[in-house]
Amino acid sequence: MFGFHNLSRQMRNVLLYEYDKGTLARFYGGIFSLPILQLLKDIPGFVKIVEVGPRDGLQNEKHIVPTAVKVQLIQMLVSSGFPIVEPTSFVSPKWVPKLADTKDVMDAIRNIEGARFPVLTPNLKGFEAAIASGAKEVVIFASASESFSKSNINCSIEDSLVCYGEVAIAARKLLIPVHTYCVLCFPVEGKISPSQVAYVAKELYDMVAQKFLLCHSTTDTLAVHFHDTYGQALSNILASLQIGISTVDSSLSGLGGCPYAKGASGNVATEDAVYMLNGLGLKTHVDLKKFMLAGDFICKHLGRSSGSKTTVALSKVTAPASKL
Ligand SMILES: CC(C)(COP(=O)([O-])OP(=O)([O-])OC[C@H]1O[C@@H](n2cnc3c(N)ncnc32)[C@H](O)[C@@H]1OP(=O)([O-])[O-])[C@@H](O)C(=O)NCCC(=O)NCCSC(=O)C[C@@](C)(O)CC(=O)[O-]
């Protein structure tokens, strides 16, 4: 916990990832008895939600979703008010076949306005393909876990940092903003030391912030991305808000997981995150009622039920939209 807390102060533009070990929630468990005003006093008034469902969600669902459905989903998400949607990844189609239609998705969303569409690029090849497809910002994704790095991108942490360094340099030449994910832990490897996380996060920070000052304004926020494997994701989000983090990743209907982290469940359901944030009186600009139609739409296509408790609960009540 202290490692995470310190990181949030030092590394403002590194996205930290945790496979739901519940550390933050446990730490803050003792704080819930404090008066509610004290709990909320540092929480920012506006929370930016990054909807990762079309990428992180669909990469790990059972069925391959047709491109047209993905594009309609992305359009529905943008119309619901999300400022940032991760549409896809420029990774090997052999490794992630569910996203093999990357180029077609990018072509089809080119004219959708109102949101930013960062795409994942694991190497220079992916970066170049992303730029050729019209991507305006990219995401690199390193890991603090050696075994996750090998399973996910088939190389060691050190090699991945070299590879991402090349992407960062290429991006700087084109003034393309680079966001970074730093995966904190991996179920099969267990706890990763805070110093190891700090090392990888600092390397990434140096790569995209200090050597990349022109685009600094778009990467100056620490964000969190929680899976809900142990049911701790909302607690972790609340605890993150409490230390001033105001950007949260989530996936509609709790879709997805990571193809290379066996046992990791889907991301926290966006509907549940929005419901909690609304309840706290925080603004997100997301129209929950409209957005729930997107969840319904994609779940029908996937032939699965929603992983959002909010969706399940609200489907049983008939509260007016203004009360959601
Ligand atoms: C990184 C590689 C490509 C290395 O894969 P590799 O097999 O080591 O690469 P290689 O250089 O030996 O190339 C093998 C083949 O892939 C091709 N290739 C090489 N690079 C690319 C590329 N960019 N795009 C398309 N094709 C590519 C390359 O051209 C070649 O094609 P072939 O000659 O066999 O026909 C592979 O391991 C890979 O694609 N991994 C997928 C990683 C991934 O997408 N994981 C899921 C996302 S991470 C995640 O979900 C976690 C996160 C971020 O959400 C945080 C969280 O949830 O906690």
The ligand as a Gaussian input file, in Angstrom:
#p B3LYP/6-31G(d) Opt

LIG

-5 1
 C        4.182000      -8.611000     -28.619000
 C        3.990000      -9.787000     -29.560000
 C        3.612000      -9.308000     -30.935000
 C        5.323000     -10.542000     -29.626000
 O        5.104000     -11.789000     -30.245000
 P        6.308000     -12.664000     -30.769000
 O        5.726000     -13.951000     -31.269000
 O        7.376000     -12.743000     -29.749000
 O        6.796000     -11.707000     -31.933000
 P        7.715000     -11.895000     -33.156000
 O        8.462000     -10.605000     -33.326000
 O        8.481000     -13.178000     -33.087000
 O        6.635000     -12.001000     -34.320000
 C        5.754000     -13.094000     -34.439000
 C        4.697000     -12.738000     -35.449000
 O        3.898000     -11.672000     -34.958000
 C        3.967000     -10.569000     -35.867000
 N        3.928000      -9.327000     -35.085000
 C        4.851000      -8.857000     -34.240000
 N        4.421000      -7.722000     -33.689000
 C        3.200000      -7.470000     -34.213000
 C        2.251000      -6.456000     -34.033000
 N        2.450000      -5.433000     -33.177000
 N        1.092000      -6.507000     -34.701000
 C        0.851000      -7.527000     -35.560000
 N        1.709000      -8.546000     -35.775000
 C        2.883000      -8.508000     -35.103000
 C        5.267000     -10.763000     -36.622000
 O        5.227000     -10.095000     -37.855000
 C        5.279000     -12.267000     -36.764000
 O        4.348000     -12.643000     -37.772000
 P        4.605000     -13.964000     -38.652000
 O        5.946000     -13.751000     -39.296000
 O        4.597000     -15.126000     -37.690000
 O        3.433000     -13.967000     -39.604000
 C        2.923000     -10.766000     -29.023000
 O        3.388000     -11.307000     -27.834000
 C        1.600000     -10.137000     -28.810000
 O        0.965000      -9.625000     -29.719000
 N        1.094000     -10.213000     -27.585000
 C       -0.259000      -9.773000     -27.281000
 C       -0.262000      -9.020000     -26.013000
 C       -1.649000      -8.578000     -25.672000
 O       -2.337000      -7.972000     -26.461000
 N       -2.057000      -8.877000     -24.432000
 C       -3.307000      -8.433000     -23.921000
 C       -3.248000      -6.959000     -23.640000
 S       -2.386000      -6.561000     -22.104000
 C       -3.636000      -6.601000     -21.003000
 O       -4.732000      -6.934000     -21.326000
 C       -3.357000      -6.124000     -19.629000
 C       -3.844000      -4.694000     -19.429000
 C       -2.988000      -3.720000     -20.222000
 O       -5.182000      -4.545000     -19.856000
 C       -3.758000      -4.357000     -17.965000
 C       -4.657000      -5.238000     -17.109000
 O       -5.674000      -5.707000     -17.591000
 O       -4.330000      -5.383000     -15.953000

